[in-house]
Amino acid sequence: MTTSRQKRIESEIESGNFSAGTLAYLESKAMHDWYDFVIELFIEAEKNGLTRAELARRIDKSPAVITRLLSSPSNWTIATLSNLLVGIAGAESVPSARKLALTSASEARGDAWVAALKTRITNQSEVAKA
């Protein structure tokens, strides 16, 4: 079922004109989607033996900072995100801007796009490890 918010966002995507409210919503959603992605990666890495202390050592942060960062995405920067991804994956994890730019508008909507982005990052991480 499509909500009125989804319809409004889809309309704004198609028109190319975004309201301040939509931009704030999408910013918050992106921040939380990236947070969820990092947490999923960390949980998987934890199963393979990665500890918060080891992650802290890898990215030159204190364990207390790692605990704070993994508790909430509230103050994350691109640098924070990159450091966490590198520290957790043990390899560079950078999405391809060209691939993102080539994503069609229909693919750029909702959870399907986030899932595709997660797959791209995971695949790049696996290639970097090989």
SEKE-192351 format. One record per residue: residue number from 1; residue in one letter; x, y, z of N, C-alpha, C in turn. Coordinates in nm, 2 decimals, padded with zeros to 4 digits, always signed. Layout:
BEGIN
<n: NUM res: A n_u: X n_v: Y n_w: Z ca_u: X ca_v: Y ca_w: Z c_u: X c_v: Y c_w: Z>
...
end
This chain:
BEGIN
<n: 1 res: M n_u: +00.08 n_v: -00.12 n_w: +00.00 ca_u: +00.00 ca_v: +00.00 ca_w: +00.00 c_u: +00.09 c_v: +00.12 c_w: +00.00>
<n: 2 res: T n_u: +00.06 n_v: +00.21 n_w: -00.09 ca_u: +00.14 ca_v: +00.34 ca_w: -00.10 c_u: +00.08 c_v: +00.44 c_w: -00.01>
<n: 3 res: T n_u: +00.17 n_v: +00.50 n_w: +00.07 ca_u: +00.12 ca_v: +00.61 ca_w: +00.16 c_u: +00.13 c_v: +00.74 c_w: +00.09>
<n: 4 res: S n_u: +00.06 n_v: +00.84 n_w: +00.15 ca_u: +00.06 ca_v: +00.97 ca_w: +00.09 c_u: +00.21 c_v: +01.03 c_w: +00.08>
<n: 5 res: R n_u: +00.29 n_v: +01.00 n_w: +00.18 ca_u: +00.43 ca_v: +01.04 ca_w: +00.19 c_u: +00.50 c_v: +00.98 c_w: +00.07>
<n: 6 res: Q n_u: +00.48 n_v: +00.85 n_w: +00.05 ca_u: +00.55 ca_v: +00.78 ca_w: -00.06 c_u: +00.51 c_v: +00.85 c_w: -00.20>
<n: 7 res: K n_u: +00.38 n_v: +00.87 n_w: -00.21 ca_u: +00.33 ca_v: +00.93 ca_w: -00.34 c_u: +00.40 c_v: +01.07 c_w: -00.36>
<n: 8 res: R n_u: +00.40 n_v: +01.15 n_w: -00.25 ca_u: +00.46 ca_v: +01.28 ca_w: -00.26 c_u: +00.61 c_v: +01.28 c_w: -00.30>
<n: 9 res: I n_u: +00.68 n_v: +01.19 n_w: -00.23 ca_u: +00.82 ca_v: +01.17 ca_w: -00.26 c_u: +00.84 c_v: +01.13 c_w: -00.41>
<n: 10 res: E n_u: +00.76 n_v: +01.03 n_w: -00.45 ca_u: +00.77 ca_v: +00.98 ca_w: -00.59 c_u: +00.74 c_v: +01.10 c_w: -00.69>
<n: 11 res: S n_u: +00.64 n_v: +01.18 n_w: -00.66 ca_u: +00.61 ca_v: +01.29 ca_w: -00.74 c_u: +00.73 c_v: +01.39 c_w: -00.74>
<n: 12 res: E n_u: +00.79 n_v: +01.41 n_w: -00.63 ca_u: +00.90 ca_v: +01.51 ca_w: -00.62 c_u: +01.02 c_v: +01.45 c_w: -00.70>
<n: 13 res: I n_u: +01.04 n_v: +01.32 n_w: -00.69 ca_u: +01.15 ca_v: +01.26 ca_w: -00.76 c_u: +01.13 c_v: +01.28 c_w: -00.91>
<n: 14 res: E n_u: +01.01 n_v: +01.25 n_w: -00.96 ca_u: +00.98 ca_v: +01.26 ca_w: -01.10 c_u: +00.99 c_v: +01.41 c_w: -01.15>
<n: 15 res: S n_u: +00.95 n_v: +01.50 n_w: -01.06 ca_u: +00.96 ca_v: +01.64 ca_w: -01.11 c_u: +01.10 c_v: +01.70 c_w: -01.09>
<n: 16 res: G n_u: +01.18 n_v: +01.64 n_w: -01.00 ca_u: +01.31 ca_v: +01.70 ca_w: -00.97 c_u: +01.31 c_v: +01.82 c_w: -00.88>
<n: 17 res: N n_u: +01.19 n_v: +01.85 n_w: -00.82 ca_u: +01.18 ca_v: +01.95 ca_w: -00.72 c_u: +01.15 c_v: +01.90 c_w: -00.58>
<n: 18 res: F n_u: +01.24 n_v: +01.91 n_w: -00.49 ca_u: +01.22 ca_v: +01.85 ca_w: -00.36 c_u: +01.19 c_v: +01.96 c_w: -00.25>
<n: 19 res: S n_u: +01.09 n_v: +01.93 n_w: -00.17 ca_u: +01.06 ca_v: +02.02 ca_w: -00.06 c_u: +01.16 c_v: +02.00 c_w: +00.05>
<n: 20 res: A n_u: +01.17 n_v: +02.10 n_w: +00.14 ca_u: +01.27 ca_v: +02.09 ca_w: +00.25 c_u: +01.23 c_v: +01.97 c_w: +00.34>
<n: 21 res: G n_u: +01.10 n_v: +01.95 n_w: +00.36 ca_u: +01.05 ca_v: +01.83 ca_w: +00.44 c_u: +01.09 c_v: +01.70 c_w: +00.38>
<n: 22 res: T n_u: +01.08 n_v: +01.69 n_w: +00.25 ca_u: +01.12 ca_v: +01.56 ca_w: +00.18 c_u: +01.27 c_v: +01.54 c_w: +00.19>
<n: 23 res: L n_u: +01.35 n_v: +01.65 n_w: +00.17 ca_u: +01.49 ca_v: +01.64 ca_w: +00.18 c_u: +01.53 c_v: +01.60 c_w: +00.32>
<n: 24 res: A n_u: +01.47 n_v: +01.66 n_w: +00.42 ca_u: +01.50 ca_v: +01.62 ca_w: +00.56 c_u: +01.46 c_v: +01.47 c_w: +00.59>
<n: 25 res: Y n_u: +01.35 n_v: +01.43 n_w: +00.54 ca_u: +01.30 ca_v: +01.29 ca_w: +00.56 c_u: +01.40 c_v: +01.20 c_w: +00.49>
<n: 26 res: L n_u: +01.44 n_v: +01.23 n_w: +00.37 ca_u: +01.53 ca_v: +01.14 ca_w: +00.29 c_u: +01.67 c_v: +01.14 c_w: +00.36>
<n: 27 res: E n_u: +01.72 n_v: +01.25 n_w: +00.41 ca_u: +01.84 ca_v: +01.25 ca_w: +00.48 c_u: +01.84 c_v: +01.16 c_w: +00.60>
<n: 28 res: S n_u: +01.73 n_v: +01.18 n_w: +00.68 ca_u: +01.72 ca_v: +01.09 ca_w: +00.80 c_u: +01.71 c_v: +00.95 c_w: +00.77>
<n: 29 res: K n_u: +01.64 n_v: +00.91 n_w: +00.66 ca_u: +01.62 ca_v: +00.78 ca_w: +00.62 c_u: +01.75 c_v: +00.72 c_w: +00.57>
<n: 30 res: A n_u: +01.83 n_v: +00.80 n_w: +00.50 ca_u: +01.96 ca_v: +00.75 ca_w: +00.45 c_u: +02.05 c_v: +00.73 c_w: +00.57>
<n: 31 res: M n_u: +02.05 n_v: +00.82 n_w: +00.66 ca_u: +02.14 ca_v: +00.81 ca_w: +00.78 c_u: +02.11 c_v: +00.68 c_w: +00.85>
<n: 32 res: H n_u: +01.98 n_v: +00.65 n_w: +00.87 ca_u: +01.94 ca_v: +00.53 ca_w: +00.94 c_u: +01.96 c_v: +00.40 c_w: +00.86>
<n: 33 res: D n_u: +01.94 n_v: +00.41 n_w: +00.73 ca_u: +01.97 ca_v: +00.30 ca_w: +00.65 c_u: +02.12 c_v: +00.26 c_w: +00.65>
<n: 34 res: W n_u: +02.21 n_v: +00.36 n_w: +00.64 ca_u: +02.35 ca_v: +00.34 ca_w: +00.65 c_u: +02.39 c_v: +00.28 c_w: +00.79>
<n: 35 res: Y n_u: +02.33 n_v: +00.33 n_w: +00.90 ca_u: +02.35 ca_v: +00.28 ca_w: +01.03 c_u: +02.31 c_v: +00.13 c_w: +01.04>
<n: 36 res: D n_u: +02.19 n_v: +00.10 n_w: +00.99 ca_u: +02.14 ca_v: -00.04 ca_w: +00.99 c_u: +02.24 c_v: -00.13 c_w: +00.91>
<n: 37 res: F n_u: +02.29 n_v: -00.08 n_w: +00.80 ca_u: +02.39 ca_v: -00.16 ca_w: +00.72 c_u: +02.52 c_v: -00.18 c_w: +00.80>
<n: 38 res: V n_u: +02.57 n_v: -00.08 n_w: +00.86 ca_u: +02.69 ca_v: -00.10 ca_w: +00.94 c_u: +02.67 c_v: -00.19 c_w: +01.06>
<n: 39 res: I n_u: +02.56 n_v: -00.18 n_w: +01.13 ca_u: +02.53 ca_v: -00.27 ca_w: +01.24 c_u: +02.51 c_v: -00.41 c_w: +01.19>
<n: 40 res: E n_u: +02.45 n_v: -00.43 n_w: +01.07 ca_u: +02.44 ca_v: -00.57 ca_w: +01.02 c_u: +02.58 c_v: -00.62 c_w: +00.99>
<n: 41 res: L n_u: +02.66 n_v: -00.54 n_w: +00.93 ca_u: +02.80 ca_v: -00.59 ca_w: +00.90 c_u: +02.87 c_v: -00.62 c_w: +01.03>
<n: 42 res: F n_u: +02.86 n_v: -00.53 n_w: +01.13 ca_u: +02.93 ca_v: -00.55 ca_w: +01.26 c_u: +02.88 c_v: -00.68 c_w: +01.33>
<n: 43 res: I n_u: +02.75 n_v: -00.71 n_w: +01.33 ca_u: +02.70 ca_v: -00.83 ca_w: +01.39 c_u: +02.76 c_v: -00.95 c_w: +01.32>
<n: 44 res: E n_u: +02.76 n_v: -00.95 n_w: +01.19 ca_u: +02.82 ca_v: -01.06 ca_w: +01.11 c_u: +02.97 c_v: -01.08 c_w: +01.15>
<n: 45 res: A n_u: +03.04 n_v: -00.96 n_w: +01.15 ca_u: +03.18 ca_v: -00.97 ca_w: +01.19 c_u: +03.20 c_v: -01.02 c_w: +01.33>
<n: 46 res: E n_u: +03.12 n_v: -00.98 n_w: +01.42 ca_u: +03.12 ca_v: -01.02 ca_w: +01.56 c_u: +03.11 c_v: -01.18 c_w: +01.57>
<n: 47 res: K n_u: +03.02 n_v: -01.23 n_w: +01.48 ca_u: +03.01 ca_v: -01.38 ca_w: +01.48 c_u: +03.14 c_v: -01.45 c_w: +01.44>
<n: 48 res: N n_u: +03.22 n_v: -01.37 n_w: +01.36 ca_u: +03.35 ca_v: -01.42 ca_w: +01.31 c_u: +03.47 c_v: -01.38 c_w: +01.40>
<n: 49 res: G n_u: +03.43 n_v: -01.32 n_w: +01.52 ca_u: +03.54 ca_v: -01.29 ca_w: +01.62 c_u: +03.58 c_v: -01.15 c_w: +01.63>
<n: 50 res: L n_u: +03.52 n_v: -01.05 n_w: +01.56 ca_u: +03.56 ca_v: -00.91 ca_w: +01.57 c_u: +03.49 c_v: -00.86 c_w: +01.70>
<n: 51 res: T n_u: +03.57 n_v: -00.79 n_w: +01.78 ca_u: +03.52 ca_v: -00.73 ca_w: +01.90 c_u: +03.52 c_v: -00.58 c_w: +01.89>
<n: 52 res: R n_u: +03.45 n_v: -00.51 n_w: +01.97 ca_u: +03.45 ca_v: -00.36 ca_w: +01.97 c_u: +03.59 c_v: -00.31 c_w: +02.00>
<n: 53 res: A n_u: +03.66 n_v: -00.38 n_w: +02.09 ca_u: +03.80 ca_v: -00.34 ca_w: +02.12 c_u: +03.89 c_v: -00.35 c_w: +01.99>
<n: 54 res: E n_u: +03.87 n_v: -00.46 n_w: +01.92 ca_u: +03.95 ca_v: -00.47 ca_w: +01.80 c_u: +03.91 c_v: -00.37 c_w: +01.69>
<n: 55 res: L n_u: +03.78 n_v: -00.35 n_w: +01.68 ca_u: +03.74 ca_v: -00.24 ca_w: +01.58 c_u: +03.80 c_v: -00.11 c_w: +01.63>
<n: 56 res: A n_u: +03.80 n_v: -00.08 n_w: +01.75 ca_u: +03.85 ca_v: +00.05 ca_w: +01.80 c_u: +04.00 c_v: +00.06 c_w: +01.77>
<n: 57 res: R n_u: +04.08 n_v: -00.05 n_w: +01.79 ca_u: +04.22 ca_v: -00.05 ca_w: +01.75 c_u: +04.24 c_v: -00.03 c_w: +01.60>
<n: 58 res: R n_u: +04.16 n_v: -00.10 n_w: +01.52 ca_u: +04.17 ca_v: -00.08 ca_w: +01.38 c_u: +04.15 c_v: +00.06 c_w: +01.33>
<n: 59 res: I n_u: +04.06 n_v: +00.13 n_w: +01.39 ca_u: +04.03 ca_v: +00.27 ca_w: +01.34 c_u: +04.08 c_v: +00.38 c_w: +01.43>
<n: 60 res: D n_u: +04.17 n_v: +00.34 n_w: +01.53 ca_u: +04.23 ca_v: +00.43 ca_w: +01.62 c_u: +04.13 c_v: +00.52 c_w: +01.70>
<n: 61 res: K n_u: +04.04 n_v: +00.45 n_w: +01.75 ca_u: +03.94 ca_v: +00.51 ca_w: +01.84 c_u: +03.93 c_v: +00.44 c_w: +01.97>
<n: 62 res: S n_u: +03.88 n_v: +00.50 n_w: +02.08 ca_u: +03.87 ca_v: +00.43 ca_w: +02.20 c_u: +03.75 c_v: +00.33 c_w: +02.20>
<n: 63 res: P n_u: +03.75 n_v: +00.23 n_w: +02.28 ca_u: +03.63 ca_v: +00.14 ca_w: +02.28 c_u: +03.50 c_v: +00.21 c_w: +02.32>
<n: 64 res: A n_u: +03.51 n_v: +00.32 n_w: +02.40 ca_u: +03.39 ca_v: +00.40 ca_w: +02.44 c_u: +03.34 c_v: +00.47 c_w: +02.32>
<n: 65 res: V n_u: +03.42 n_v: +00.52 n_w: +02.23 ca_u: +03.38 ca_v: +00.59 ca_w: +02.11 c_u: +03.31 c_v: +00.49 c_w: +02.02>
<n: 66 res: I n_u: +03.36 n_v: +00.37 n_w: +02.01 ca_u: +03.30 ca_v: +00.26 ca_w: +01.92 c_u: +03.16 c_v: +00.23 c_w: +01.98>
<n: 67 res: T n_u: +03.15 n_v: +00.22 n_w: +02.11 ca_u: +03.02 ca_v: +00.19 ca_w: +02.17 c_u: +02.92 c_v: +00.30 c_w: +02.14>
<n: 68 res: R n_u: +02.96 n_v: +00.43 n_w: +02.15 ca_u: +02.88 ca_v: +00.54 ca_w: +02.11 c_u: +02.84 c_v: +00.54 c_w: +01.97>
<n: 69 res: L n_u: +02.93 n_v: +00.52 n_w: +01.88 ca_u: +02.91 ca_v: +00.52 ca_w: +01.74 c_u: +02.81 c_v: +00.41 c_w: +01.70>
<n: 70 res: L n_u: +02.82 n_v: +00.29 n_w: +01.76 ca_u: +02.74 ca_v: +00.18 ca_w: +01.72 c_u: +02.60 c_v: +00.19 c_w: +01.79>
<n: 71 res: S n_u: +02.59 n_v: +00.28 n_w: +01.88 ca_u: +02.46 ca_v: +00.30 ca_w: +01.95 c_u: +02.36 c_v: +00.39 c_w: +01.88>
<n: 72 res: S n_u: +02.41 n_v: +00.48 n_w: +01.79 ca_u: +02.33 ca_v: +00.57 ca_w: +01.72 c_u: +02.40 c_v: +00.64 c_w: +01.61>
<n: 73 res: P n_u: +02.34 n_v: +00.67 n_w: +01.50 ca_u: +02.40 ca_v: +00.74 ca_w: +01.39 c_u: +02.40 c_v: +00.89 c_w: +01.40>
<n: 74 res: S n_u: +02.37 n_v: +00.94 n_w: +01.51 ca_u: +02.34 ca_v: +01.09 ca_w: +01.52 c_u: +02.45 c_v: +01.18 c_w: +01.48>
<n: 75 res: N n_u: +02.57 n_v: +01.15 n_w: +01.50 ca_u: +02.68 ca_v: +01.24 ca_w: +01.46 c_u: +02.77 c_v: +01.18 c_w: +01.36>
<n: 76 res: W n_u: +02.73 n_v: +01.09 n_w: +01.28 ca_u: +02.81 ca_v: +01.03 ca_w: +01.18 c_u: +02.84 c_v: +01.13 c_w: +01.07>
<n: 77 res: T n_u: +02.97 n_v: +01.12 n_w: +01.02 ca_u: +03.01 ca_v: +01.19 ca_w: +00.90 c_u: +03.04 c_v: +01.09 c_w: +00.80>
<n: 78 res: I n_u: +03.07 n_v: +01.13 n_w: +00.68 ca_u: +03.12 ca_v: +01.04 ca_w: +00.58 c_u: +03.25 c_v: +00.97 c_w: +00.62>
<n: 79 res: A n_u: +03.33 n_v: +01.05 n_w: +00.69 ca_u: +03.46 ca_v: +00.99 ca_w: +00.74 c_u: +03.43 c_v: +00.88 c_w: +00.85>
<n: 80 res: T n_u: +03.33 n_v: +00.91 n_w: +00.93 ca_u: +03.29 ca_v: +00.81 ca_w: +01.03 c_u: +03.24 c_v: +00.68 c_w: +00.97>
<n: 81 res: L n_u: +03.15 n_v: +00.70 n_w: +00.87 ca_u: +03.10 ca_v: +00.58 ca_w: +00.80 c_u: +03.21 c_v: +00.51 c_w: +00.73>
<n: 82 res: S n_u: +03.30 n_v: +00.57 n_w: +00.66 ca_u: +03.41 ca_v: +00.51 ca_w: +00.59 c_u: +03.50 c_v: +00.43 c_w: +00.69>
<n: 83 res: N n_u: +03.53 n_v: +00.50 n_w: +00.80 ca_u: +03.62 ca_v: +00.43 ca_w: +00.90 c_u: +03.55 c_v: +00.31 c_w: +00.96>
<n: 84 res: L n_u: +03.43 n_v: +00.31 n_w: +00.99 ca_u: +03.36 ca_v: +00.20 ca_w: +01.04 c_u: +03.35 c_v: +00.08 c_w: +00.94>
<n: 85 res: L n_u: +03.32 n_v: +00.12 n_w: +00.81 ca_u: +03.32 ca_v: +00.01 ca_w: +00.71 c_u: +03.45 c_v: -00.05 c_w: +00.69>
<n: 86 res: V n_u: +03.56 n_v: +00.03 n_w: +00.68 ca_u: +03.69 ca_v: -00.02 ca_w: +00.67 c_u: +03.73 c_v: -00.11 c_w: +00.79>
<n: 87 res: G n_u: +03.70 n_v: -00.06 n_w: +00.91 ca_u: +03.74 ca_v: -00.13 ca_w: +01.03 c_u: +03.67 c_v: -00.26 c_w: +01.04>
<n: 88 res: I n_u: +03.54 n_v: -00.26 n_w: +01.00 ca_u: +03.46 ca_v: -00.39 ca_w: +01.01 c_u: +03.49 c_v: -00.48 c_w: +00.90>
<n: 89 res: A n_u: +03.50 n_v: -00.43 n_w: +00.78 ca_u: +03.52 ca_v: -00.52 ca_w: +00.67 c_u: +03.67 c_v: -00.56 c_w: +00.65>
<n: 90 res: G n_u: +03.76 n_v: -00.47 n_w: +00.71 ca_u: +03.90 ca_v: -00.50 ca_w: +00.69 c_u: +03.95 c_v: -00.47 c_w: +00.55>
<n: 91 res: A n_u: +03.87 n_v: -00.39 n_w: +00.47 ca_u: +03.91 ca_v: -00.36 ca_w: +00.34 c_u: +03.83 c_v: -00.23 c_w: +00.30>
<n: 92 res: E n_u: +03.87 n_v: -00.16 n_w: +00.20 ca_u: +03.81 ca_v: -00.04 ca_w: +00.15 c_u: +03.67 c_v: -00.08 c_w: +00.11>
<n: 93 res: S n_u: +03.57 n_v: +00.00 n_w: +00.15 ca_u: +03.43 ca_v: -00.03 ca_w: +00.11 c_u: +03.37 c_v: +00.10 c_w: +00.06>
<n: 94 res: V n_u: +03.39 n_v: +00.13 n_w: -00.06 ca_u: +03.34 ca_v: +00.26 ca_w: -00.12 c_u: +03.25 c_v: +00.23 c_w: -00.24>
<n: 95 res: P n_u: +03.12 n_v: +00.27 n_w: -00.23 ca_u: +03.04 ca_v: +00.25 ca_w: -00.35 c_u: +03.08 c_v: +00.33 c_w: -00.47>
<n: 96 res: S n_u: +03.06 n_v: +00.27 n_w: -00.58 ca_u: +03.09 ca_v: +00.34 ca_w: -00.70 c_u: +02.99 c_v: +00.45 c_w: -00.74>
<n: 97 res: A n_u: +03.04 n_v: +00.58 n_w: -00.74 ca_u: +02.96 ca_v: +00.69 ca_w: -00.77 c_u: +02.90 c_v: +00.68 c_w: -00.91>
<n: 98 res: R n_u: +02.97 n_v: +00.62 n_w: -01.00 ca_u: +02.92 ca_v: +00.60 ca_w: -01.14 c_u: +02.80 c_v: +00.51 c_w: -01.14>
<n: 99 res: K n_u: +02.82 n_v: +00.40 n_w: -01.06 ca_u: +02.71 ca_v: +00.30 ca_w: -01.06 c_u: +02.58 c_v: +00.36 c_w: -00.99>
<n: 100 res: L n_u: +02.61 n_v: +00.44 n_w: -00.89 ca_u: +02.49 ca_v: +00.51 ca_w: -00.82 c_u: +02.43 c_v: +00.61 c_w: -00.92>
<n: 101 res: A n_u: +02.50 n_v: +00.68 n_w: -00.99 ca_u: +02.45 ca_v: +00.78 ca_w: -01.08 c_u: +02.37 c_v: +00.71 c_w: -01.20>
<n: 102 res: L n_u: +02.40 n_v: +00.59 n_w: -01.23 ca_u: +02.34 ca_v: +00.52 ca_w: -01.34 c_u: +02.21 c_v: +00.45 c_w: -01.29>
<n: 103 res: T n_u: +02.18 n_v: +00.45 n_w: -01.16 ca_u: +02.06 ca_v: +00.39 ca_w: -01.11 c_u: +01.94 c_v: +00.46 c_w: -01.15>
<n: 104 res: S n_u: +01.85 n_v: +00.39 n_w: -01.21 ca_u: +01.73 ca_v: +00.46 ca_w: -01.26 c_u: +01.64 c_v: +00.51 c_w: -01.15>
<n: 105 res: A n_u: +01.55 n_v: +00.60 n_w: -01.18 ca_u: +01.46 ca_v: +00.66 ca_w: -01.08 c_u: +01.38 c_v: +00.55 c_w: -01.02>
<n: 106 res: S n_u: +01.33 n_v: +00.45 n_w: -01.10 ca_u: +01.25 ca_v: +00.35 ca_w: -01.04 c_u: +01.33 c_v: +00.26 c_w: -00.95>
<n: 107 res: E n_u: +01.46 n_v: +00.24 n_w: -00.98 ca_u: +01.54 ca_v: +00.16 ca_w: -00.89 c_u: +01.58 c_v: +00.23 c_w: -00.76>
<n: 108 res: A n_u: +01.57 n_v: +00.37 n_w: -00.77 ca_u: +01.62 ca_v: +00.45 ca_w: -00.66 c_u: +01.51 c_v: +00.47 c_w: -00.55>
<n: 109 res: R n_u: +01.41 n_v: +00.39 n_w: -00.56 ca_u: +01.30 ca_v: +00.41 ca_w: -00.46 c_u: +01.30 c_v: +00.30 c_w: -00.35>
<n: 110 res: G n_u: +01.30 n_v: +00.34 n_w: -00.23 ca_u: +01.27 ca_v: +00.26 ca_w: -00.12 c_u: +01.38 c_v: +00.15 c_w: -00.09>
<n: 111 res: D n_u: +01.33 n_v: +00.05 n_w: -00.03 ca_u: +01.42 ca_v: -00.06 ca_w: +00.03 c_u: +01.49 c_v: -00.13 c_w: -00.08>
<n: 112 res: A n_u: +01.44 n_v: -00.14 n_w: -00.20 ca_u: +01.51 ca_v: -00.22 ca_w: -00.31 c_u: +01.64 c_v: -00.15 c_w: -00.34>
<n: 113 res: W n_u: +01.64 n_v: -00.02 n_w: -00.34 ca_u: +01.76 ca_v: +00.05 ca_w: -00.37 c_u: +01.86 c_v: +00.03 c_w: -00.26>
<n: 114 res: V n_u: +01.82 n_v: +00.04 n_w: -00.14 ca_u: +01.91 ca_v: +00.02 ca_w: -00.02 c_u: +01.97 c_v: -00.12 c_w: -00.03>
<n: 115 res: A n_u: +01.88 n_v: -00.22 n_w: -00.06 ca_u: +01.93 ca_v: -00.36 ca_w: -00.07 c_u: +02.04 c_v: -00.37 c_w: -00.18>
<n: 116 res: A n_u: +02.01 n_v: -00.30 n_w: -00.29 ca_u: +02.10 ca_v: -00.31 ca_w: -00.40 c_u: +02.24 c_v: -00.24 c_w: -00.37>
<n: 117 res: L n_u: +02.23 n_v: -00.13 n_w: -00.30 ca_u: +02.35 ca_v: -00.06 ca_w: -00.25 c_u: +02.43 c_v: -00.15 c_w: -00.15>
<n: 118 res: K n_u: +02.36 n_v: -00.21 n_w: -00.06 ca_u: +02.43 ca_v: -00.30 ca_w: +00.03 c_u: +02.50 c_v: -00.41 c_w: -00.04>
<n: 119 res: T n_u: +02.43 n_v: -00.47 n_w: -00.14 ca_u: +02.49 ca_v: -00.58 ca_w: -00.22 c_u: +02.62 c_v: -00.53 c_w: -00.29>
<n: 120 res: R n_u: +02.61 n_v: -00.41 n_w: -00.35 ca_u: +02.73 ca_v: -00.35 ca_w: -00.42 c_u: +02.84 c_v: -00.33 c_w: -00.32>
<n: 121 res: I n_u: +02.82 n_v: -00.28 n_w: -00.21 ca_u: +02.93 ca_v: -00.25 ca_w: -00.11 c_u: +02.98 c_v: -00.38 c_w: -00.06>
<n: 122 res: T n_u: +02.90 n_v: -00.48 n_w: -00.03 ca_u: +02.94 ca_v: -00.61 ca_w: +00.02 c_u: +03.03 c_v: -00.68 c_w: -00.09>
<n: 123 res: N n_u: +02.98 n_v: -00.67 n_w: -00.22 ca_u: +03.06 ca_v: -00.73 ca_w: -00.33 c_u: +03.19 c_v: -00.67 c_w: -00.34>
<n: 124 res: Q n_u: +03.20 n_v: -00.53 n_w: -00.33 ca_u: +03.33 ca_v: -00.46 ca_w: -00.35 c_u: +03.42 c_v: -00.50 c_w: -00.23>
<n: 125 res: S n_u: +03.37 n_v: -00.52 n_w: -00.11 ca_u: +03.45 ca_v: -00.56 ca_w: +00.00 c_u: +03.50 c_v: -00.70 c_w: -00.02>
<n: 126 res: E n_u: +03.42 n_v: -00.79 n_w: -00.07 ca_u: +03.47 ca_v: -00.92 ca_w: -00.10 c_u: +03.58 c_v: -00.92 c_w: -00.21>
<n: 127 res: V n_u: +03.56 n_v: -00.84 n_w: -00.31 ca_u: +03.66 ca_v: -00.83 ca_w: -00.41 c_u: +03.80 c_v: -00.78 c_w: -00.36>
<n: 128 res: A n_u: +03.78 n_v: -00.68 n_w: -00.27 ca_u: +03.90 ca_v: -00.61 ca_w: -00.21 c_u: +03.98 c_v: -00.71 c_w: -00.12>
<n: 129 res: K n_u: +03.91 n_v: -00.81 n_w: -00.06 ca_u: +03.97 ca_v: -00.90 ca_w: +00.03 c_u: +04.04 c_v: -01.01 c_w: -00.05>
<n: 130 res: A n_u: +04.00 n_v: -01.04 n_w: -00.17 ca_u: +04.05 ca_v: -01.15 ca_w: -00.25 c_u: +04.19 c_v: -01.12 c_w: -00.30>
end
